[in-house]
Amino acid sequence: MIPNDALIAAIPLPALLIGADMRVIAANAGAEAVLGPAGIGGHLARVIRNPAVLDAVQACRSSGGPAEAQYMADEAGQDTLYDVTCAPAGEAILVCLQDVSTALQTDMMRREFVANVSHELRTPLTALSGFIETLRGPAKGDVAATDRFLAIMQGEAARMERLVHDLLSLSRVEAQQRQRPKAQVDLRDVCTAARDAMRGLAEEAGAELTLSLPGAPVMVLGDADQLRQVSVNLIENALKYGGSGGAVEITLTAGAQDALFRAPAAILSVRDHGPGIDPVHIPRLTERFYRIDSHRSRAMGGTGLGLAIVKHIAQRHRGRLTIDSAPGAGCDMRVLLPLAADARGD
């Protein structure tokens, strides 16, 4: 017969074997990592101080069938939720713990995302509904009011269109996250196209766009459309929030050794000289719908998804996004991408 210790050790989940007197017969390394030293021979209540789990073990013993409970553990100052299952194992009770914190967190993120999208759409829809009601009622036949309201309605409709476009872009990028692009793309062409596309916005902001490119091609394995979207999003972000009346510098360099890639990397930098960002906000800037100033962002047509899209596209290309800023010191956003093997000279 295989010893209890060997059987418990073979279970991939944290597991304990509880005897008829509620004492711990055996525990695997996973259980000791979660619960601390299992105290073989000691009472279960000394190992798991949770009435629901103790009740589940007793219910399993009384009914002869499985029982379940939940257990919240404090691991390194962070709460971890476990589903606890109890099942008869001869005269003993097998107790297994399964970490469900990740699934719970994913579900919370999904609900938060749906709530954010609903909120973002509700505001322009409410405005459109109100203006339509006004145009059909008190303002009916008022040409001046009609022109003014229609202009506002057009702006709100454009805002919804931008939001839907960014949501679709984010969804496509996430769906392709594990599909590494294989086409050779020269980042110089990507940056030039993005600069040309943003000239109109730069003129509106009264900002000067400067582009600095190396003489030789900067080749990466990538999706040209997505990389162009990265460049456009970064330039647009710089113009809207830091480039008004100033300069936005777009710089592409190649060949620098990057510790993360352990190989030469291409670096696309978009720098503005605006008011800068408080460091407290920087870790959250790539979260969906996170805004430093919600009113200002919405007034400027921001959806709160631009940097989230940049981050996911960079990750799909095995790259990363870094943000360097401080109040009064402008902002430098960089996307680092591994160079294609041919461009590295491999």
N, C-alpha and C positions, 0 to 999 in steps of 0.2 A: 504494500500500500504506500502511496506517495505521501510523505509527511505534510502536515498542514502548512508549515512554513514554505515549502517548495510550491505548493498549490497557490498560496496567497501571492508569492513573489511573481508567479507567472501571469497574474491578472494585470492588464494594462492600466486599469483605473486604481486610484487609492482605495484600498480594501482592508477590512478587518474581519476577523472571525470571532464571534461572540458566543461564549458558552452558556449553559443553562442557568448559571448563577449570575449572568450579566457581566461576567469578567472576560477580558480580552485574552483569547487563546493565541492569536497570531495577527500580525499586521505587516503589510509590505512597505517598501521604502517610500512609495507614493503617499501612503497614509501618514507616515511619520513626517514627511515634508510638509503636509498640510496641518496636521494636528500636534506636531511635536512628538517627542518620545512616547510611544504608545503605551508604555507601562504594562508589558505583558504580565498577566496575572492580576492586574488591577481592575477595578470596577469601571465599566464604560462611562459612567457619569464623571469620572475624573479626567477622561480623555475628551469627551464631547459634552460640554456643559450646555446642552440644548434640549429642553423638555420635549420638543416635537420629535426629535430623533429618537430619544429614549422611548417615547410612546409608540413610535413606529416599530421599534424592535420588539416591544412587548406585544403589540398587535400582531406582528408576524408570528411570534411564538404561540400566541393564543389561538389564532385562526389557522395556522399551518399554511398560510398563503402569503404572497408578497405584500409589502407595505411601503409607502413612500413618505418622504418629508423633505424639507429644505433646510440647508444649513449655511449661515453666513459666517465666513472666516475673515479675520483681519490679517492680511498678508502684506508685510512691509508698509503698513499704514494705508492700505487700499482694501476695500471690501471685495471679497470674491464670493459669489453665490454658487452653491453646490446643490444639485439634485441628489438626494440620498435614497437609495433603493435597498430594501431588506428582503432577503429570500431565505427560506429554510435550506440548510445544508446538513442533512442528517439530524443529529441532535443539537447542532449549532445553528447560528444565524450568520449569514454572509452579508456584510454591510459594505456597499460600494458608493463612492462619491464621484459625481461627474460635474466638472466645471461648466456652468452654463452662462457665465458672465459675458463671454464674447457674443453669444447668441442674443442675450438680453440687451447688450449694448447696441448690437446691430439693429434690433427691433426698435429700440428707442431712437436711433439715428434715422431710421426709416420714417417713424411717426413724426419726428421733428422736421424732416425734409418735406413731408406732405403738408404739415402745418405751415411751413415757411412759404411753399409754393402757393398754397391757398391764400395766405395773407397777401403775397405779392400780386396775385391776380385780382383779389377782392377789391383792392384800392382803386385801380383804374376802372374796373367794371362798375363799381359804385358811382364813380364820377361820371362815366358814360351814361349810366341809367338816370342819374340826376339831371344831366344836361338835356337828355332826350325828353324827359318829363317836362322840363322848363320850356323847351322849344315847342312842345305840343300844347303848352298851356299859356302861362303869363307872357312868354316872349314870342308867341306866335305872331308872325307878320312883322316883327321888329328886325329889320335888315341888319342893323349894326350889331345887335345882340346875337343874331344868328351867325354872322361872320365870326364874332369873337368866340362864341361857344364852339363852333365847328373847328376852329383852330386848336382850341384846347382838347377837343375830342380826338382830333387827328394825332396830337401829341400823346394822349393816353393810349390810343390804339397802337402807335409806334412803340410805346414802352412795352406793351404786352407782346408785340411781335418780337422785340429784342429778347424778352425773357424766354419765350418759347424757343427761339433760335438757339439761345445759350443752353437751355435745358436739353435740347436735342443733341447739340454738340457734345455736352458732357456725357450724355447717355451713350453716344457712339464711341467716345474715347474709352469709357469704362468697359464697354463690350469688347473692345479690341485690346484691352490692357495686356493680355498674355501673348498677343500676336506681334512679334518684333518686326518692324518694317525691314525690307531687304533692298529697297531701291537706293542707288547712290544719289545724293542730293548735295549740291554746292550751296552752302549757307550764304555765300555772297549774293547769289541770285534771290534767295529768300529775303534777306535784309533789304535789298534794293527794292523789291516789289512791295514790301511792307512800308518802307519809307515813302514811296510814291503814293500808296493808298492813303497815307495819313497826312499828306500835304494840306488837304483842304481843312482838316480839323486843326492843324497847326496854325494856319492862317487865321482861323476863327479865334483861336486862343492867343494870337499875337506872339506865338513862340517860334523859335528858329530850330529846325531839325538839322542836325549834322550827322553824317554817316562816315565812319572810318572803317575801311576794309583792307585786308592784306592783299598783296599783289597776286599771290598764288591761290588756287582753289582750296576751299575748306570743305572737304568731303566727309559726310556722315551717312550712315544707313538710316533713312528716314522716310516719312510720309511728307511730301513737299507741302501739301495743303495744310496739314496740321502744324508743321513748323512755321508756315506763313501766319497761321492763326496765333501761334505763340508770340511771334514778333509784333503783330498788329495789336494784340491785347496788351502787351507790355508798353508799347509806344502810346497807345490810347490812354492807358492808365497814367502814364507820366504826363501827358499833355493835359488831362482833365484835372489832376490833383496836384501837379507840381510844376507844370511848364508854362502857366499863364504869364505872358509877357517876358519869358526868359528863354532858356535854351534847353533842349533835350538832346543828349548825345547818345548816338547808337554806335557801339564799338564791337567789332568782331575780331577775335584773336584766335590763334591756333597753335598747338604744339606744346603748351604748358603741361607739365606732368601733374596729374591729379591723383591724390592719395586714395580716393575712393575707387577710381577706375583702375588704378595701378598701370595707367597708360596715358599717353598724351590726350588732351581734351580740347574741344572747341568751346570758346566762351563767348556768349552773346550778352553784352551788357547794355542796359538802357538806363541812363542816369539823368535825373532832373535836379534842379537847384531850387526846389520849392521849400515849403515849410518843414518837410521831413515828417517822420513818424515816431511816436513814442515807442521805445523798445517793448513796452508791455503789450502792444498790439501785434507785433511782428509774428509771433508763433501762431496767431489765429487768422492771419490775413488770407490764407488759402482755404479756410473753411467756407463751405457754401453759405452764401447770404450774410457772411460776416462783414460788417461795415464799421469803420471808425466813426463816421458821421452819417447816419442813415438819411437824414433830411437832405444834406448836401449831395450825397451819392445819387439819390433818386432824382433830385432836381437836375443833375447833370446826365441823367439817362443811364446810370449804372444799374446792373442787375444783381451785383453781389456774387457773380459766378465767374468773372473773368480770370482771376488768379487761380481759382480751383481748376479751371480748364487748363491753364498753363501747367500747373503742377502735374495733372494726370497725363498730359501729353508728354511732358519731360520724363515721367516715370515709364511711359510706354516705350520711349526711346532709350531707356536705361540711363537717363540723365537725372538731373536734379535742379531745383530752383533755390537760389539763395537771395536773401533780402538784407541789405545793409543800409541802415538809416538811423537818424537821431534828430530830435527837434532842432530846426533851424539849419540843418546840414544837408538838406535834400535827401534823395533816395536813389540807391543803385540796386537794380534788380538784375540778377544774372542767371542765365540758363547754361548749365554745363552739359555737354554731350560728348560721348566718346567718339573719337575720330574713326572713320572707316579704316580697315586694316591697311589698305593701299596707301592711304594718306599718312599713316604712321610709319610706313616703311617696313611693316612686318613681313 
